[in-house]
Amino acid sequence: MVKYKIYIYTGEADRAGTDANVTLTLHGKNGTLTKKNIDDSNDNDDFEAGNTNSIIVSSATDLGDITKVTIGHDNTKKNSGWYLDGVKVINLNSRKEWNFPAYRWLAKDEADGQCKITINAGAEMVHYDFIGNYPKDRENGWSNELNGVCHDKENWYFTQDGNIWKFPVGYDLKKSCSKEDTTKKIYKYHYGYHLGDIDCYNGYLFVPITDDGDPYIAVFSTSDIHTKITSQRMQKKDFITGISTNFTSIGWVAINPNDRLLYTSNGSLGKDSPILVYTIDFAAIQNRKTPFLHPYAALYVVDEEGNYLTRGWMQGGCFDSKNHLHISNGSPHNHPDGKTILNYSNKKGGITVYDVPKLSQNQITSIKVKARSNQSHDFRFQFNGYREEPEGITYWDLDNKQAPGISGQLHAIMIDNNGTGDDDLYFKHFRRI
């Protein structure tokens, strides 16, 4: 017997989920296999918006390479229309896997009116399992106002309450630590102001800083975090024809290792506030000169149907090695003023993943959601409680167990501001599936 694990991803467009009966057929080079009335035993309500559902099926013979899948529903229930992100198939015997991206409606009243589709094998889709918190609910001496995280090959870097921290990857982050300890290769530098989610590239730390509404990006050396090399203020300018951005805050930066471009934004994203992309002049940084960032392109974030997304309280960003941009956003349920109720702790907050195309100078384009944490049973980043807040995010494959207590590829900070004492740290970890 050959077993196959099948993941089915539902989008989060309005009314994306379906209660109709779903059928799927695997088409392999050596045969086919059909599964009717699919039921995920771990989910009482399959195929709801934003869900990842999975099943395991068995075949008497190896189907060979899976070249396509046919999937659809019988349209038997009210509001049966279904927005399907796609399907992933894994041969559990050989560990080979195939991806079938769809990103389309299966509905009588949407798109082409079809409720069934055959999809050829295509590009990898980005989805994750949540595998746990470490540290969890921990005041460890540097958790208060913890904002950012990144890494190089051997170290973690964090920003916290105006401080930059550097820990070797082998250090147990659950341990208490309040000051620099060079004997353990733990370094701390107090710079001040609000330091956002940082990124590391080419031996430099890029730190977004907001100083009383006057945001800028500062650069430090990873070999010595105690000295600022240079900095550049983010001012209102004609960034690209038709676009100018009045930076009032800057919460994150992310550098794509494939194109060496820096991505950032104002404090929120929307129709009038895109992600801004810059080239990095490393020679200027080396010579301690400014400007070292130069406008290059702009990206608007949209949902599966191409509608502009609003993303408030931008908190973090990072890239993997395959041009996927992960961003984290959201706020505590209650505003610090104690009166305002915020709405970024549900569908509008969490982690979202986007596939960034190859960009050219002065290009203005949009990027669609490819995966999201909201409402997902397998990619949880919930912070619905009082005073819980998502923060920075980084991508680092730690499945080789070199980091105590930590594995997976995607790592995200959540802090709990409730109660007395320092903020409580929840360092969330996700494994790519």
C-alpha positions in Angstrom: 0.0 0.0 0.0 1.2 3.5 -0.8 -0.2 6.3 1.3 -0.7 9.9 0.2 -1.3 12.9 2.4 -3.4 15.6 0.7 -3.6 19.2 1.9 -6.5 21.3 0.6 -6.2 25.1 1.0 -9.3 27.4 1.1 -8.8 31.1 0.5 -10.2 33.9 2.6 -12.2 36.0 0.1 -15.7 36.8 1.2 -17.8 33.6 1.4 -14.7 31.6 0.4 -15.8 28.4 2.3 -18.1 25.7 1.2 -20.4 23.1 3.0 -20.9 21.2 -0.2 -19.4 17.7 -0.7 -15.9 17.7 -2.1 -14.4 15.1 -4.4 -10.8 14.9 -5.5 -9.0 12.6 -8.1 -5.2 12.1 -8.3 -3.9 11.6 -11.8 -0.6 9.8 -11.8 1.5 8.3 -14.6 0.7 4.8 -13.4 -3.0 5.3 -12.6 -5.7 7.4 -10.8 -7.2 7.5 -7.3 -10.5 9.2 -6.4 -11.7 10.2 -2.9 -15.4 11.3 -2.5 -17.0 13.3 0.2 -13.7 14.4 1.8 -13.7 14.7 5.5 -10.9 16.0 7.7 -11.2 14.1 10.9 -9.4 16.9 12.8 -11.8 19.6 11.7 -15.5 19.7 12.5 -16.2 22.2 9.8 -14.1 21.5 6.7 -13.3 24.0 4.0 -14.0 27.2 5.9 -12.4 30.5 4.8 -8.7 30.4 5.5 -8.6 26.8 6.5 -6.1 24.1 5.6 -7.6 20.6 5.6 -5.8 17.3 5.2 -6.6 13.7 4.6 -4.6 10.5 4.1 -5.6 8.1 1.3 -4.2 4.7 0.3 -3.5 3.1 -3.1 -2.8 -0.5 -3.8 -0.1 0.6 -6.2 2.3 3.5 -6.6 0.6 6.1 -8.9 4.0 7.4 -10.0 4.4 11.2 -10.5 1.1 13.0 -9.9 0.7 15.1 -13.0 -2.7 16.7 -12.2 -5.6 16.7 -9.8 -9.3 17.1 -10.5 -11.2 18.7 -7.6 -14.7 20.1 -7.1 -17.9 20.0 -5.2 -21.5 18.9 -5.9 -23.1 22.4 -5.2 -25.7 20.8 -3.0 -25.7 23.3 -0.1 -26.7 26.9 0.2 -23.8 29.2 -0.6 -21.8 26.3 -2.0 -19.4 28.5 -3.8 -15.8 27.8 -2.9 -12.6 29.8 -3.3 -9.8 27.2 -3.7 -6.2 28.3 -3.1 -4.9 24.9 -4.2 -3.8 21.3 -3.3 -0.6 19.7 -2.1 0.0 16.0 -2.4 2.8 14.1 -0.6 3.7 10.5 -1.2 4.4 9.4 2.4 6.4 6.4 1.2 8.8 8.2 -1.1 8.3 11.7 0.4 7.9 13.2 -3.1 5.5 16.1 -3.2 3.5 17.9 -5.9 1.7 21.3 -5.8 -1.4 22.3 -7.6 -2.1 26.0 -7.3 -5.6 27.2 -8.2 -6.4 30.6 -6.6 -9.9 30.7 -8.2 -13.6 30.3 -7.5 -15.4 27.0 -7.9 -19.0 28.3 -8.0 -22.0 28.6 -10.2 -22.3 32.3 -9.6 -18.6 33.2 -9.9 -15.9 33.3 -12.6 -16.7 30.8 -15.3 -19.5 29.1 -13.3 -17.6 25.8 -13.0 -17.7 23.8 -9.7 -14.9 21.4 -10.8 -11.4 22.0 -12.1 -8.4 20.0 -13.3 -5.1 21.5 -12.2 -1.7 20.6 -13.6 1.3 20.4 -11.2 2.8 23.8 -10.7 4.8 26.1 -8.4 5.3 25.5 -4.7 2.6 26.9 -2.5 3.5 28.5 0.9 1.8 27.0 3.9 2.8 26.2 7.4 2.0 24.1 10.5 2.2 25.8 13.9 4.5 23.7 16.0 4.6 25.5 19.3 5.9 28.4 21.4 9.4 28.6 22.9 9.9 30.5 25.1 6.3 30.6 26.2 4.7 33.1 28.6 8.2 34.1 29.7 9.6 37.3 31.3 13.3 36.6 30.5 14.9 40.0 31.2 14.6 41.3 27.6 10.9 40.6 26.7 9.5 44.0 27.6 8.5 45.9 24.5 10.2 43.3 22.3 9.8 44.4 18.7 12.1 42.8 16.2 14.0 39.6 15.3 16.4 38.5 12.6 19.5 36.3 12.2 22.7 35.6 10.4 24.3 32.1 10.1 25.3 32.0 13.8 23.3 34.5 15.8 19.9 35.8 16.8 19.3 39.6 16.8 16.5 41.2 18.7 15.3 44.8 19.2 13.7 45.6 22.6 12.8 48.8 24.4 15.5 50.8 22.6 18.0 48.0 22.8 19.7 45.8 20.2 20.5 42.3 21.5 22.8 39.6 19.9 22.6 36.0 21.1 24.5 33.0 19.6 22.1 30.4 18.1 23.1 27.9 20.7 21.9 30.1 23.6 18.7 29.0 25.3 16.4 32.0 24.8 14.2 30.8 27.8 17.0 31.7 30.2 16.9 35.0 32.1 19.3 37.7 30.9 19.3 41.4 31.6 22.8 42.6 30.6 25.6 42.0 28.2 27.8 39.0 28.9 30.7 38.8 26.5 31.9 35.5 28.0 28.8 33.9 26.6 28.9 36.0 23.4 25.8 37.9 24.4 25.9 41.6 23.4 23.5 44.4 24.2 23.5 48.0 23.0 21.1 50.7 24.2 20.4 53.1 21.3 17.0 54.5 22.4 13.8 55.4 20.6 11.4 52.9 19.1 13.2 50.1 17.2 11.1 48.1 14.8 11.6 44.7 13.2 15.1 44.5 11.9 16.8 42.5 9.1 20.4 41.3 8.5 22.3 41.2 5.2 25.9 41.3 4.0 27.2 41.7 7.5 24.9 44.7 8.4 21.9 45.2 10.6 19.2 47.4 9.1 17.1 48.9 12.0 13.9 50.8 11.4 13.7 53.6 14.0 10.8 56.0 14.9 11.9 59.1 16.8 8.8 61.2 17.7 7.2 60.7 14.3 10.5 61.2 12.5 11.3 57.7 11.1 14.7 56.6 9.7 16.7 53.4 9.0 20.0 53.0 10.8 22.8 50.6 9.9 25.0 48.7 12.4 27.7 46.1 11.8 26.8 42.5 12.9 30.4 42.1 14.2 29.9 45.1 16.5 26.4 46.2 17.3 27.6 49.0 19.6 28.2 51.7 16.9 25.8 53.1 14.3 27.5 53.3 10.9 25.0 55.5 9.1 21.3 56.3 8.9 18.8 57.7 6.4 15.5 59.5 7.2 12.3 58.4 5.4 10.8 61.6 4.1 7.9 62.5 1.9 9.0 62.5 -1.7 7.9 61.8 -5.2 8.8 58.1 -4.8 7.5 56.9 -8.1 5.3 58.8 -10.5 2.0 59.3 -8.8 3.1 58.0 -5.4 4.4 59.9 -2.5 4.5 58.6 1.1 4.5 60.7 4.2 6.3 58.4 6.7 5.0 58.9 10.2 6.3 55.7 11.5 8.4 52.7 10.3 7.9 49.3 11.9 9.8 46.9 9.7 12.3 46.2 7.0 12.9 43.0 5.0 15.7 42.3 2.5 15.1 39.8 -0.3 18.3 37.7 -0.6 17.5 37.1 -4.3 17.3 40.7 -5.5 19.2 42.4 -2.7 16.4 45.0 -2.4 15.0 46.4 0.8 11.3 46.4 1.4 9.5 48.6 4.0 6.3 50.7 4.5 4.6 53.3 6.6 2.8 52.1 9.6 -0.1 50.8 7.6 -0.8 49.4 4.1 -3.7 50.2 1.9 -4.9 51.7 -1.4 -2.9 54.9 -0.7 0.0 53.2 1.1 2.1 50.6 -0.7 5.1 48.6 0.3 8.1 50.6 -0.9 11.2 49.0 -2.4 14.7 50.4 -2.4 18.1 49.5 -3.7 21.0 49.4 -1.2 24.3 51.1 -1.9 26.7 49.0 0.2 29.6 51.2 -0.9 27.9 54.2 0.7 27.3 52.3 3.9 30.9 51.2 4.0 32.0 54.8 3.7 29.5 55.9 6.3 27.6 58.1 3.7 24.0 58.8 3.1 21.8 58.3 1.1 22.4 54.6 0.9 18.8 53.7 -0.1 17.3 54.7 -3.4 13.7 54.3 -4.5 13.1 51.4 -6.9 9.5 50.0 -7.0 6.2 49.9 -5.2 3.9 47.0 -4.3 0.2 47.1 -3.3 -1.2 44.1 -1.3 -4.4 42.6 -2.6 -6.6 39.7 -1.7 -7.3 36.6 -3.9 -9.7 38.6 -6.0 -7.5 41.6 -6.5 -9.1 43.9 -4.0 -6.9 46.3 -2.0 -6.1 45.0 1.5 -5.9 47.1 4.6 -3.1 46.1 6.9 -2.8 48.3 10.0 -0.2 48.3 12.7 2.6 46.9 10.5 4.9 45.0 12.8 7.3 42.7 10.9 8.6 41.3 7.6 11.0 38.7 6.2 11.8 36.8 3.1 12.5 33.1 2.5 14.9 32.1 -0.3 12.1 31.8 -2.9 10.8 35.4 -3.2 8.0 34.9 -0.6 7.5 37.9 1.5 6.0 37.2 5.0 4.5 40.2 6.9 3.1 40.4 10.4 0.7 43.0 11.5 -1.9 43.7 14.2 -2.5 45.4 17.5 -3.7 44.5 20.9 -7.5 44.2 21.2 -7.6 47.3 23.3 -5.8 50.5 22.5 -3.3 51.8 25.1 -5.7 54.7 25.8 -8.0 52.1 27.4 -11.0 53.2 25.5 -10.6 52.4 21.8 -11.4 48.9 20.6 -9.2 47.9 17.7 -10.0 45.4 15.0 -6.6 44.1 13.9 -6.8 41.0 16.1 -8.9 39.0 13.7 -9.0 38.8 9.9 -7.0 42.0 9.4 -4.1 40.9 11.5 -1.6 38.0 11.8 0.8 36.7 9.2 0.3 36.9 5.5 2.5 35.5 2.7 3.0 37.0 -0.8 4.8 35.9 -3.9 7.0 38.8 -5.0 7.7 38.9 -8.8 11.0 40.0 -10.3 10.9 43.8 -10.2 12.2 46.5 -12.5 13.0 50.1 -11.9 9.9 52.3 -11.3 7.6 49.3 -11.5 4.2 49.6 -9.7 2.4 46.3 -9.2 0.3 44.3 -6.8 1.0 41.1 -4.9 -1.7 38.6 -3.9 -2.1 36.7 -0.7 -0.7 33.2 -1.0 -1.1 32.1 2.6 -2.4 33.6 5.8 -2.6 32.7 9.5 -6.0 34.1 10.2 -8.7 31.4 10.9 -6.4 28.6 9.8 -6.3 25.4 11.7 -2.7 24.7 10.7 -1.1 28.2 10.7 -2.2 29.8 13.9 -1.1 33.2 15.0 -4.0 34.2 17.2 -3.8 37.2 19.5 -7.4 37.8 20.4 -6.8 38.3 24.1 -6.6 41.5 25.9 -3.3 43.3 25.2 -1.7 40.6 23.1 0.3 42.0 20.2 2.2 40.4 17.3 5.7 41.8 16.6 8.7 40.8 14.4 9.2 37.8 12.2 12.1 36.0 10.6 12.7 32.9 8.4 15.4 30.5 9.5 15.5 26.8 8.9 16.3 25.4 12.4 15.2 21.8 11.9 18.8 20.6 12.6 18.1 21.4 16.3 21.0 23.8 16.7 18.7 26.2 18.6 17.6 24.9 22.0 13.9 24.3 22.1 13.3 25.7 18.6 12.7 24.1 15.2 10.8 24.9 12.1 11.4 27.7 9.5 9.2 30.6 10.4 9.6 32.3 13.8 7.3 35.1 15.0 7.2 37.2 18.2 4.0 37.8 20.2 4.1 39.7 23.4 1.4 39.8 26.1 1.1 43.3 27.7 -1.5 42.2 30.3 -0.8 42.2 34.0 2.2 43.6 35.9 5.9 43.4 35.3 7.5 43.0 31.9 5.7 41.9 28.8 5.4 38.1 28.4 7.2 36.6 25.4 5.6 34.0 23.2 8.1 33.1 20.4 6.0 31.2 17.9 7.4 28.7 15.5 6.0 27.2 12.2 7.1 24.4 10.0 6.7 24.7 6.2 4.5 22.0 4.7 
